[in-house]
Amino acid sequence: MKKIAIIPARGGSKRIPRKNIKNFLGKPIIAYSIEAAIESKAFDEVMVSTDDKEIAEIAKHYGANVPFFRSPEMSSDMAMTASVLVEVINEYKKRGQDFDYVCCIYPCAPFIKVERIKEAMDKLVNSDADSVLPVVRFSYPPQRCLVMRDSKLQMLHPENYNVRSQDLEPYYHDCGQFYCLKTQALIEEEKLYCRTTLPIEIPESEMQDIDNEEDWKIAEMKFKMLNWKNLNV
């Protein structure tokens, strides 16, 4: 059973320019994903899918393979991650390499943990699941959320006004770190999580969305706080 880790990292990024290789506390942020994938020893191949020469060189420096560049169609803002993964799998197939399992690891995931990758891959291989991904429980019940209508606040679900938080069903969200999939399910569905998906629940301390400059600052502060003993910054 062959396994591949694919780190999709195109060159274009509008909200945070050169986001995938921007310095995050001493090294390009993509390095954290590459190093975690390699250190996990869960994969026969760790590769970066990119359309950018600078990203390719940095990826190689940190130990990833970049055997080919991404097609123009898969390099636009509209390209979906699952389609990028399928393109990579098909390109490897043309070169005589097949993989039974795929793990998509996002390049801006400095909180990713080696043990979580191992746990997810083990769960995927040893179950009937098509995919496994890390999730985090919403800290506040979404069933009691507020919306603004005509500049006024109101509950989206007023029937939950008097329901205790602990009596509401827990909701979870995708961490946006990595997705482990059976290759066949990925090809058939072209989704990051498929028909039968199992979770790896992680605490909020292990994740942080990084979509804008404010998120970036928060992520660095959070990372410093959690890893201060190992940082020289």
C-alpha positions as CSV (number, residue, x, y, z in Angstrom):
1,M,0.0,0.0,0.0
2,K,1.7,3.2,-1.2
3,K,0.9,6.6,0.4
4,I,1.6,10.1,-0.8
5,A,1.4,13.4,0.9
6,I,0.5,16.3,-1.4
7,I,1.1,19.9,-0.3
8,P,-0.8,22.2,-2.7
9,A,1.0,25.6,-2.9
10,R,0.4,27.9,-5.8
11,G,2.2,31.1,-6.2
12,G,-0.8,33.5,-6.3
13,S,-2.2,34.8,-3.0
14,K,-4.1,38.1,-2.9
15,R,-5.0,38.6,0.8
16,I,-1.5,37.7,2.1
17,P,1.1,38.1,-0.8
18,R,3.4,35.1,-1.2
19,K,1.6,33.6,1.7
20,N,2.8,30.0,1.2
21,I,6.5,30.9,1.7
22,K,6.1,34.0,4.0
23,N,8.4,33.9,7.0
24,F,6.6,32.4,10.0
25,L,8.8,32.8,13.1
26,G,12.1,32.0,11.4
27,K,11.3,29.9,8.3
28,P,8.8,29.8,5.4
29,I,5.4,28.7,6.6
30,I,5.3,25.8,4.2
31,A,8.3,24.3,5.9
32,Y,6.2,23.3,8.9
33,S,3.9,21.2,6.7
34,I,6.8,19.6,4.8
35,E,8.7,18.7,7.9
36,A,5.7,17.2,9.7
37,A,4.9,15.0,6.7
38,I,8.5,13.8,6.4
39,E,8.9,13.3,10.2
40,S,5.7,11.3,10.3
41,K,7.3,8.6,8.2
42,A,3.7,7.8,7.0
43,F,4.4,8.4,3.3
44,D,6.3,6.9,0.5
45,E,6.4,10.3,-1.2
46,V,6.1,13.9,0.0
47,M,5.5,16.3,-2.8
48,V,4.6,19.9,-3.3
49,S,2.2,20.8,-6.2
50,T,3.0,24.3,-7.3
51,D,3.2,26.6,-10.4
52,D,5.9,28.7,-8.8
53,K,9.7,28.3,-9.2
54,E,10.6,30.0,-5.9
55,I,8.1,27.8,-4.0
56,A,9.5,24.7,-5.7
57,E,13.1,25.6,-4.7
58,I,12.1,26.2,-1.0
59,A,10.1,23.0,-1.0
60,K,13.1,21.0,-2.2
61,H,15.3,22.7,0.3
62,Y,13.1,21.4,3.1
63,G,13.0,17.9,1.7
64,A,9.9,17.7,-0.5
65,N,9.9,16.5,-4.1
66,V,8.6,18.7,-6.9
67,P,8.8,16.3,-9.9
68,F,6.6,18.5,-12.1
69,F,4.7,21.8,-12.1
70,R,1.0,22.4,-11.8
71,S,-1.0,23.0,-15.0
72,P,-2.3,26.5,-15.8
73,E,-5.9,25.3,-15.3
74,M,-5.1,24.2,-11.8
75,S,-3.2,27.4,-10.9
76,S,-6.1,29.8,-11.0
77,D,-8.1,31.2,-8.1
78,M,-11.0,29.0,-9.2
79,A,-9.1,25.7,-9.1
80,M,-10.5,23.4,-6.4
81,T,-8.0,21.6,-4.1
82,A,-9.5,18.1,-4.8
83,S,-9.1,18.7,-8.6
84,V,-5.4,19.6,-8.0
85,L,-4.9,16.4,-6.0
86,V,-6.5,14.3,-8.9
87,E,-4.2,16.0,-11.4
88,V,-1.2,15.1,-9.3
89,I,-2.3,11.4,-8.9
90,N,-2.9,11.2,-12.7
91,E,0.5,12.7,-13.5
92,Y,2.3,10.2,-11.2
93,K,0.3,7.4,-12.8
94,K,1.6,8.5,-16.2
95,R,5.1,8.1,-14.8
96,G,4.4,4.6,-13.6
97,Q,3.6,5.4,-9.9
98,D,0.3,4.5,-8.2
99,F,-0.7,5.4,-4.7
100,D,-3.4,3.8,-2.6
101,Y,-3.7,6.6,-0.1
102,V,-3.4,10.4,-0.4
103,C,-2.9,13.0,2.3
104,C,-3.5,16.6,1.3
105,I,-1.6,18.9,3.7
106,Y,-2.2,22.6,3.4
107,P,1.0,24.7,3.3
108,C,-0.1,27.3,5.9
109,A,-0.6,24.9,8.8
110,P,2.2,25.6,11.3
111,F,0.2,24.0,14.2
112,I,0.1,20.6,12.4
113,K,1.3,17.8,14.6
114,V,3.2,14.7,13.4
115,E,1.2,12.4,15.8
116,R,-2.1,13.7,14.3
117,I,-1.0,12.8,10.8
118,K,0.0,9.3,12.0
119,E,-3.3,8.9,13.9
120,A,-5.4,9.9,10.8
121,M,-3.5,7.7,8.4
122,D,-3.7,4.7,10.8
123,K,-7.4,5.2,11.2
124,L,-7.9,5.5,7.4
125,V,-5.9,2.3,6.6
126,N,-7.5,0.3,9.4
127,S,-11.1,1.2,8.8
128,D,-13.7,1.2,6.1
129,A,-13.6,5.0,5.9
130,D,-13.0,6.8,2.6
131,S,-11.5,9.8,4.4
132,V,-10.3,11.1,7.8
133,L,-9.7,14.7,8.8
134,P,-9.1,16.7,12.0
135,V,-12.0,18.7,13.4
136,V,-12.6,21.2,16.2
137,R,-15.7,21.7,18.3
138,F,-17.3,25.1,18.0
139,S,-16.6,26.9,21.3
140,Y,-20.0,28.6,21.2
141,P,-23.2,26.8,20.1
142,P,-24.0,27.9,16.5
143,Q,-27.6,27.1,17.2
144,R,-27.7,30.3,19.3
145,C,-26.0,32.5,16.8
146,L,-27.2,36.1,16.1
147,V,-27.7,37.7,12.7
148,M,-28.1,41.3,11.6
149,R,-31.3,42.1,9.7
150,D,-32.1,45.7,8.9
151,S,-29.3,46.8,11.2
152,K,-31.0,45.0,14.1
153,L,-29.8,41.9,16.0
154,Q,-32.0,38.8,16.1
155,M,-31.5,35.1,16.7
156,L,-31.3,33.0,13.7
157,H,-32.9,30.1,15.6
158,P,-35.1,31.8,18.3
159,E,-36.5,28.4,19.4
160,N,-33.1,27.8,21.1
161,Y,-33.3,31.0,23.3
162,N,-34.1,29.1,26.5
163,V,-32.2,25.9,25.6
164,R,-29.1,25.4,27.8
165,S,-25.8,25.3,25.9
166,Q,-25.0,21.8,27.3
167,D,-28.3,20.5,25.9
168,L,-27.5,21.5,22.3
169,E,-25.9,19.0,19.9
170,P,-22.1,19.7,19.6
171,Y,-21.1,21.1,16.2
172,Y,-17.7,20.8,14.6
173,H,-15.7,22.5,11.9
174,D,-12.9,21.4,9.6
175,C,-9.5,22.5,10.8
176,G,-8.2,23.3,7.4
177,Q,-4.9,21.4,8.1
178,F,-5.0,18.1,6.3
179,Y,-7.2,15.5,4.7
180,C,-6.4,11.7,4.4
181,L,-8.2,9.9,1.6
182,K,-8.3,6.6,-0.2
183,T,-7.2,7.4,-3.7
184,Q,-10.1,5.6,-5.4
185,A,-12.6,7.6,-3.4
186,L,-10.8,10.9,-4.2
187,I,-10.9,10.1,-7.9
188,E,-14.5,9.0,-7.9
189,E,-15.9,12.0,-5.8
190,E,-13.3,14.8,-6.2
191,K,-13.9,15.9,-2.7
192,L,-11.7,16.4,0.3
193,Y,-13.9,14.3,2.5
194,C,-16.0,11.6,1.0
195,R,-19.0,9.3,1.6
196,T,-17.7,7.8,4.8
197,T,-15.5,10.2,6.8
198,L,-14.1,9.7,10.2
199,P,-12.9,12.5,12.5
200,I,-9.8,13.2,14.5
201,E,-11.0,15.7,17.2
202,I,-8.3,18.2,18.2
203,P,-8.4,21.1,20.7
204,E,-8.5,24.7,19.5
205,S,-4.9,25.2,20.7
206,E,-3.7,23.0,17.8
207,M,-5.2,25.1,15.0
208,Q,-5.6,28.6,13.7
209,D,-7.1,29.9,10.5
210,I,-4.7,32.2,8.6
211,D,-6.7,34.1,6.0
212,N,-5.5,37.6,6.5
213,E,-2.7,39.7,8.1
214,E,-4.6,39.9,11.5
215,D,-4.9,36.1,11.5
216,W,-1.2,35.8,10.8
217,K,-0.3,38.0,13.8
218,I,-2.6,36.0,16.1
219,A,-1.1,32.7,14.8
220,E,2.5,33.9,15.5
221,M,1.5,35.0,19.1
222,K,-0.3,31.7,19.7
223,F,2.6,29.7,18.3
224,K,5.1,31.5,20.5
225,M,3.0,31.0,23.6
226,L,2.7,27.2,22.9
227,N,6.3,26.7,21.8
228,W,8.3,29.3,23.7
229,K,10.8,26.7,25.0
230,N,11.8,25.6,21.5
231,L,11.9,29.0,19.8
232,N,14.9,31.4,19.4
233,V,12.9,34.4,18.3
